[in-house]
């Protein structure tokens, strides 16, 4: 009963937001009563589809569930841009009114422009999201790097979100591209899935083909905990990846050694107190001759604790680089970094924009990436 009330409340909120868009745009378009009625019906349909999209990972399986998921998630992406652009238009109209500028022509043209621009952004975002992620090459300067580790490379993929619209073929293309990089090690830094093992096991199987001389490693993200973390940890291990849960491994090149450590997601203790993220535990017991200490941590906000523990480099994801405007502007409210290479005291932090996408199949201004990180002398 409580769940039903929550669903109805969410639908009511979505209806109000769509009503705002309709009231602010439709009368000003100059499309007459039939056009306004059609626009209102489309907005009502959008509200229902967005609600379906928000629940897509848990949508009950049926003949039309996949099509409904796609429709709902596409509607989410379009609604997001439509709502933001409507707000921006209202701000512009308010400023123009204060200066007694604008006029009926601008009001009409801007009302027509908002849905057209929203459709264009959504279409471009769809193409960006569905193509195979580009390779981003990053050099990380390490002080005192032994010659044997000069050029050591790690291929990082993150935030793939296998689920309602990301299936086996999408992941298969990523795996092919990663294997082609011939990296020394491969890191999967969380948020692999949106859904249960039962639903998605056949679609995550390509991960078993990932191959690197020093191994393939995985750390949990927050979405693993939404999707049954214990089951996914077991499944990822079955596929042959080494799951690092506040622990490390040592890899050697000649007379030099390197640590690859991993922590559970920053919020893991909210779901399982035994999984509390702990960089100090991850580094505990390390040999004294380790030249480079690398930490895999899903969220960039693990960085202060990682710096304090003595790591040299942290590889993270989680932010998606904002995925599409304007959500990139809100990432700094929760995370210290949005994307790219940054510094916390003596620790380098690389934040991936993610290799897939969450929710709407839409990326605009934040391209997906497969990252090839190389260590070089400072």
ABEGO torsion letter per residue (X at the ends): XAAAAAAAAAAAAAAAAAAAAAAAAAAAAGAEAAAAAAAAAAAAAAAAAAAAAAAAAABBBBAAAAAAAAAAAAAAAAAAAAAAAAAAAAAAAAAAAAAGBEEAAAAAAAAAAAAAAAAAAAAAAAAAAABBBBBBBBBBBBBGBBAAABGBBBBBBBGAGBEAABBAAAAAAAAAAAAAAGBABBBBBEGABBEBAAAAAAAAAAAAABBBAAEBBBBBBAAAAAAGAAAAAAAAAAAGBBBBBGBBBBBBBEABBBBBBBBBBAAAAAABAAABBBAAAAABGBBAABABBBBBBABAAAAAAAAAAGBABBBBBGAGGGGBOAAAAAAAAABABABEBBBBEABBBBBBAEABBBEBBBBBGBBBBBBBBBBBBX
